[in-house]
Amino acid sequence: MSVKIRLQRHGKKGKPFYWIVAADARAKRDGKYLEKLGTYNPNVNPAEINLDIDVTVAWLQNGAQPTDTAKNILSYKGAMLKNHLVGGIRKGALTQEQADAKFAAWLEEKAAKISDKEAGLSKAQSEAKAAALAAEKAVNEARIEAAKPVVEEVVVEEAVAEAEAEAAPETIDEAAEKAAE
């Protein structure tokens, strides 16, 4: 029986979510699997990958063949590197301590790259929000400027109406009082 490490699709339409599984090569894509190794969520940026590296390496050591996409995910998380280091230990080229040190150094470097990417994404989002706010302010100022002549005309018309009201007496009694003065 040949074993494949592959993705098993879950989630809803348009929102895929994958399980990384070890399955018989003859099984259906979303069918029976031997063991669940982790999950992959491509809906967030950067993609969220949870993987049990030690179990995955054990499957690789026993001859499981990853599909192309699964191989890329395993390489991203370091399972392929750890598999390579375990092969070096078995051949006697490395000791367990040297392999662990190399893997730990690789993990630290990878974590730094991921944090830099996340910082860059958050910076880009904040710059986009600032640009959108500036554009909105510019549009609002343009609307205010366009509405100013209309407001000034209304104020002038009200002032003219008040002046005419003061110039013309409103009732006969008020006209008589003004004449008596």
Helices and strands as residue ranges (DSSP letters): E 3-12, E 15-24, E 35-41, E 48-51, H 53-61, E 65-66, H 68-77, H 79-91, H 96-167, H 172-180
